[in-house]
Amino acid sequence: MQFFLEVLVAGALSGVMYALVAIGFVLIYRASGVFNFAQGSMILFAALTFVNLVERGVPFWLAFGATLLLLIAAAFAIERFVLRPLSNRSVITLFLATLGLSYIFEGLSQIAWGTQVHALDLGISDDPVSVAGLSLSSFDIAATAIAGSLVVILALVTGKTNLGLSLRAVAADPLAALSIGLRLERVTVIAWSLAGFVALVAGLIWGARSGVQFSLSLIVLKALPVLIIGGFTSIGGVIVAGVLVGAGENLAAIYLGPTIGNGVEGWFAYGLALVFLMARPTGLFGQRTWARI
């Protein structure tokens, strides 16, 4: 039973970090109704920028602030030169635009910082610690605390403030939002800036765990099942879904792997997401869309 609980809790801790990645998607989707395929490349770009600044002697918090300012500048540029000219276009057109942005971010990362792998030390040890009799990774605990705190703050900001109301209003009906005085470009920039901030934090956590390298952009593949299960519009939903996916992956790898073959943790989350797509397409906490015909 102790081993089972250790596997379960360790998986749940990893799941919170999956949820952190997924929140970047939720923020953009709630503001525009568009799936932002560039979120993974933003994570890569943010992590590479930060680690290269630190390696050049820039203090931690100054490097963090400079990287964040660069991501905010990117949000302004994306709104002005990509999203504004494509306003009132179909969802698939906007999705393809974010796909193009993904390659642009990766290309800029390669041009500016190269392709070598970087080690990132956040000053958090990875020694095992005993919590309630369970042996857990100190890094996973600290990373989960950071990610969980950010998730809760963003959930409160987007759910309980005027900013959150503005995001939902713009996503629900842009014309109605304009009619009550909301500036669509401002809301869009804020949403992309918040997504950039999330990408920076996620990039630092995942970069410290597995190294800052181009495979970081593929972390979005871990976030997709979380989004499907939790719902594309719910920050709280992706938290619950992240815990479910992380714990399920670990348990499947330990208890199902020896029976049905290794690698089960690679597709288990997608199998679970497929079940949700068939049984509950909106996810655990997603909102149904109603349209008059």
ABEGO torsion letter per residue (X at the ends): XAAAAAAAAAAAAAAAAAAAAAAAAAAAAAAAGBBBAAAAAAAAAAAAAAAAAAAAGBBAAAAAAAAAAAAAAAAAAAAAAAAAAABGBBAAAAAAAAAAAAAAAAAAAAAAAEABBBBBBAGBBABBBBBGGBBBBAAAAAAAAAAAAAAAAAAAAAAABAAAAAAAAAAABAAAAAAAGBBAAAAAAAAAAAAAAAAAAAAAAAAAAAEBBAAAAAAAAAAAAAAAAAEAABAAAAAAAAAAAAAAAAAAAAAAAAAAEBGAAAAAAAAAAAAAAAABAAEAABBBBBBBX
